[in-house]
Amino acid sequence: MKLNIVTGKRQRAQRVCFYGVESVGKTTLAAKMPQPLFLDIEDGCHHLDVASQTIKSWTELLEVVKELASGSYGYKTVVLDSIDWAERLNHTNLCEQKKIKSLKDIPYGDGFVMAAERMARFLNDLDRLVDAGIHVVLIGHAQVKRQEPPDQVQAFDRYELKLTKQASPLVKEWVDHLLFLNFKTRIVESESGKAKGRGGKERVLFTTHAAAYDAKTRSELADELPLEWASIESLFVSSVPAKVPVPQLSPLDILKAKFKDKGDEITAFLRYRGKIGEDQQWTDAPLDYIAQVHATPSKFLDAVDVWKASCVEQA
């Protein structure tokens, strides 16, 4: 066997998870990533001027990620908002397939194991984005969990990703950087001897593991940084090789290339659906409708084929 040994640092797109407490600024920070596209599951980016694709189901999420991996959409970052809501979609879809109300209905916790296996495959799908030179950012919520380490006398509380115990290790292992976002608070003792919190307005991000929170980084970032884009910008501006092509094409231009051999069929279908007039072509469809088709073109073509087949049967 001939070895293919590589030396030195290798550049590639980054896999990142921003997680933290409510309203700390996770989505706002992700919006400052290079040319982001938000896969919006929880309607959390409507207040930001960013490109977004609404996701309503686990199947739709898989289809959109697969489509984006083609690298022909011009986005440099894909933001999943959020990973814990994506896990909910995963569980709902699995319950529908198994015809059960809850994963708890499957004995011995096997339902959650099945869901975790699906999550692992989804992370592999996200790797296709990374291979295409696209950064992947997972936004997550935080939960406080009780820890009882075997080498400690007392238990303590700790911030962790709000995922099931089966999926959380998979996500934490997959990301290059697990960054915890929080408000900085000082604990002071009052005159009565009671502890009181002070501050709570300064926003910070933590990059390395600590007893109070889970975090990690594969870079040389400081342990604690101000919660601002400048603190982490260096991770992304030089991590993708310059040779990665990023074509700047509109959704309509992309669909024109995809549908070049089916223009007449699609035009007839949209006229039938009332999306365009009798004197218009499919390219004259409303921009919001074009954007919906652009998100899942394969599903749209399937609908066209079904309609065409029904017309043949009626004839």
Secondary structure as GFF3:
##gff-version 3
##sequence-region A 1 315
A	DSSP	beta_strand	15	20	.	.	.	ID=ss1
A	DSSP	alpha_helix	26	30	.	.	.	ID=ss2
A	DSSP	beta_strand	36	40	.	.	.	ID=ss3
A	DSSP	beta_strand	51	54	.	.	.	ID=ss4
A	DSSP	alpha_helix	58	68	.	.	.	ID=ss5
A	DSSP	beta_strand	77	81	.	.	.	ID=ss6
A	DSSP	alpha_helix	83	98	.	.	.	ID=ss7
A	DSSP	three_ten_helix	103	105	.	.	.	ID=ss8
A	DSSP	three_ten_helix	107	109	.	.	.	ID=ss9
A	DSSP	alpha_helix	110	131	.	.	.	ID=ss10
A	DSSP	beta_strand	135	147	.	.	.	ID=ss11
A	DSSP	beta_strand	156	161	.	.	.	ID=ss12
A	DSSP	alpha_helix	168	174	.	.	.	ID=ss13
A	DSSP	beta_strand	177	189	.	.	.	ID=ss14
A	DSSP	beta_strand	195	206	.	.	.	ID=ss15
A	DSSP	beta_strand	216	217	.	.	.	ID=ss16
A	DSSP	beta_strand	224	226	.	.	.	ID=ss17
A	DSSP	alpha_helix	229	232	.	.	.	ID=ss18
A	DSSP	alpha_helix	234	237	.	.	.	ID=ss19
A	DSSP	alpha_helix	251	258	.	.	.	ID=ss20
A	DSSP	alpha_helix	263	273	.	.	.	ID=ss21
A	DSSP	three_ten_helix	282	284	.	.	.	ID=ss22
A	DSSP	alpha_helix	287	295	.	.	.	ID=ss23
A	DSSP	alpha_helix	297	314	.	.	.	ID=ss24
###
